[in-house]
Amino acid sequence: MTLAPPQIATDVRPVTGVPAELRQATPARIRQQIRQNELTGHTAGMAPGYLQGNVAIVPGDYAEDFLRFCRSNPKPCPLVGMSDKGDPTLPSLGRDIDIRTDVGSYRIYRNGELTEERREIADLWRDDFVTFILGCSFSFEKALMAEGIGLRHITQNKTVSMYKTNIPTTPAGPFRGEMVVSMRPLTAGDAIRAAEITSRFPGAHGAPIHSGNPAAIGIDDISCPDWGDPTEFHDGEIAVFWACGVTPQVAVRNARPPIFITHSPGRMLITDIRSTDARRN
């Protein structure tokens, strides 16, 4: 099953924090490097103009409830692709994608608890697994940079800061929990422009869900993200928060499936979907 992927900008300015060979490489080439353990870091700024996706792999008995969870929470979980049961490929998102090897790092949850992080999951694969791909904010970042809005985590080659909030998601079956957000420090003027630009990307989380005081959404210390790297602030900047595809990693703690596999934060699946093929959901 494939849903319409988000719109992505094509006019992209150079990203200074990412090596030139990765900015210019095709998605297939980057996936090959990941598959061969040549690349295991975050994927922000790579393959400009191509859709990146969050990964969630669930046992078949949980797939229907997880699908309803995504559809009930489209801001943090914008569904752009779904595999057939037991099929590790996603041919509509990339000709040679193998979800067992093509993500830089995976997290394995058992009975709701994070038990390990590993480079590939071929030996864990089951015939009943269903893969869900959720749109990622790394896709709309290209549009922001094209409009001259700087993104510090990219220029400093870091993983974007992510935080658990006090904002509840809409439950679906056993899946429930608080929303996770990603944060980018921006001037007030750039924050307004960023909201206008990202509102055109509903399949990549859309417009911000909050800006300003982090405590208003349950974040006590902005300098200590729950996932990713801390991001420094410059004078005149405010925190701008977008819904984040790490949200299922919170919901799975309540669902407690026997096994749940996802990407490590910042290590996305890079697809072959170009901006010219992207459509609104």
N, C-alpha and C positions, 0 to 999 in steps of 0.2 A: 504494500500500500504506500502511495506517495502523495503527500500534500504539497500545495504550492509553496515554494521557498520564498524567503523575503526578498524585497528589492534591494539591490546593492549598487553603490555608486561605481562608475567606471573611471572617473577623473580623479586619480589618486596621486597625492604628492609623495615624494620619497620618505621612507621611514628610516631615521638615522640610527636607531638602536638595533636594527636587524641587518645581518650581513647581506651584501648585495646579491650573493648567489641564491639566498633564500627568498629575497624579494622578487627575483626574476624567474625562479624555478616554477615549473608547472605543478599543479596539485599532485599529479601522478608521480612526479620525481620526488616531491617531499614525502609522499606516502612510502615510496620505495626506501628512502633514507631512514624513515621511522621503522619500517619493517626490518631493515638490516642493522638496527641499533646504532645508526650513525647520528640520529637526532632524537633526543628524549626530552628536551626542554619545552617551554611554553611555545605556543604557536601564534601569539599576537603579532600582527604586522606581516605575517607570511602570506604568500599567494594573494596579493591584493586583487580585489574584484571577484573572488571566489567565496562561496558560502562555507563557513565553518560551523560545526555542530557539536552540541553536547551529546553524550552517549548514555543510554540507560538500557541495560539488558536484564530481562526478567524471565522467570519460569512461566510456562504457558498458563498455569493456573492463576497467575496474577496479572496476565497481560490485559484482560478486559478491564479490570479495575484501574490499572495504571493508565490505560487509554482514556478512561473517563476522568481520571485525575488531571491529565494533560488538557483535555478539552474544557474542564471546569476551571482551569487556572492558566489561561493562554498568555498572560504577561510573563510569568516565570518559566512556563513550559510550552513555548510555541512549537507545536509538532510539525516538522517538515518532511519526515520520512519514517517508514516502519517496514520491517522485514517480514517475510513469511516465516512461519514457525520452523525453527531448526536450520534456517538458511543464514550463513554468516556473511553473505554478500548483500550489497545494496545497489543493484545494477542501475537503478534510476538516478542515483546520486554519484555514481562513479563506475567506470567500466570494470576496474580491477580491484575494487574495494574488498578487503577481507577484514571484518570488524575484529577478528581475533588477534590481529598483528599490527593494524594500521593506526593505532593511537599511541602516543609517546609513553603513556603510563596509565595503568588501570588500578582502580580500587575495588577490592572484593569485600562485600558485606555478607555476613552469615548470621541469620536470625537477628538482623537489625544492627549488628555490631561490625565496625570496620576491623577486619582481621589481617589483611595484608595488602601490599601494594606491589605490583609486578609489571614486567615489561610486555608480556603477552599472555593470552588466555586460551591457547589452542587445546591444552590438556584439560581445561575445565569445561570445554564446550559440551552442550547437551542438545539432544534432538528436539527438545521442547522450548528452547530459548527463543524469545522474540526481542528484536532490537528496535529501540525507538531513538530517533535523532531529533533533537530539539534545537531550534535556531539559537545562535550565539551572538552576543553583543560585539564580538570581534568583527562581525560582518558590517555593522553600521559604523564602526570606527573609521573605516575607509572614507565614508561620506563626510564625517566630521573633519578629518584631516584635509580633505579636498577643499573644504571651506575655510581652511586656515586655523582651525581649532586644534591647539596642541594637546597631546595626550602623553603625560609624563611617564607612565609605565612603559610605553612603547619606546620613547626616546632613551629611556634609561635601561631598556631591555629587562624589565621586571614582569612578574605576573600581577595582573590587576588585583587590587584589594577587594576582598569579599567578606560580607558580614551576615550573620544570622540576625533577624529582626524580631519584633514582636507582632508583625503583621500576619494574621492567620491565613492559611490557604483554605479553599473549599474542599472538604473531605470527599473521597470517593472510595468506598469499601474501606480497607484498612489503611489507605494512604492519606496522611494528614500531617500537619505541622506548620511551622512558621516559614515565611518567605525568606530566601537569601537574596541579597542585593550585591551588585558590584558598584564601586565608587570611583569617580574621576573628579579631581579638583579643578574647578574652572572659575574664571571671573564671572561676575553677575551677568555681564553682557553676553559672554560666550555660553553661559548656562541657558539663557533664553533662546539663543540661536540653536543650541544643541537640542533643546526640546522640540523645536520646530522641525529640525532635520530628522531626528530619530522617530518622530511620530509617523513618518512615512514607512517605517519598518516594523509593522506589527508582527511579522514572522521572526524578528530578531529582538524581541522584548519591547519595541516601540519606545514611546516617550518615557522620561524619568518618572518614578513613582514618588520621589521626594527630593527636596534640596534644602540645604541649610542645617539646622540643628540636628545632629545625629541622634541625640537622646530622645527626640520625638518619635523615633521608630525603634527604640530599644537598644541603641548602640551606645555603650557607656564610654568607650575609649577608642576614638577614631585611629589612634596610632597603633592599635593592636588588632589587625584583621583576623577573622577566624580562618580564612583561607587566603592564599596569595601573599604578596609582599606589602609591607607598609609603604605608603606614598606620602612624600613630603608636600607641604603646602607652601605657597608663596604669598606674599602680602596681597590682600585684596581678593583672594580666592575663597570659594565656598565649596562644600561637599555636595556633589550631585550623584544621586543614587538611581540605578536602573534595576529592575527585576532580573534575576540571574538563574541560569539553568543548573546551578548547583542545588537548587531547592529540593529536587528529589532525594538528595543525599540526607536531607533532614527527614523527609516523609518516610523514607525506608526504615528509619529507626522505630517508627510506630507500626508499620506494616509487618515487619519482621519476617520477610520471606526466607526460606532456607538458604537462598543465595541471591544476590543482586550485584551486578557488575556495572561499573560506571568509569568514566574517565577521571584521572587525577585533575584537580582544578587547574585550568589554563592549558591543558593538553587536549586539544580538540581534534575531531575528525575533519580533515580538509577535503571537501568534495570537489567534483568537476563542474558543479553548477555555476555558470557564469551570470553576471549581472544582466546581460541581455536576455537571458532565459528566465529570469526571476519575475514572479508576479506576486501581487498582494494576496494574502489569505482571504 
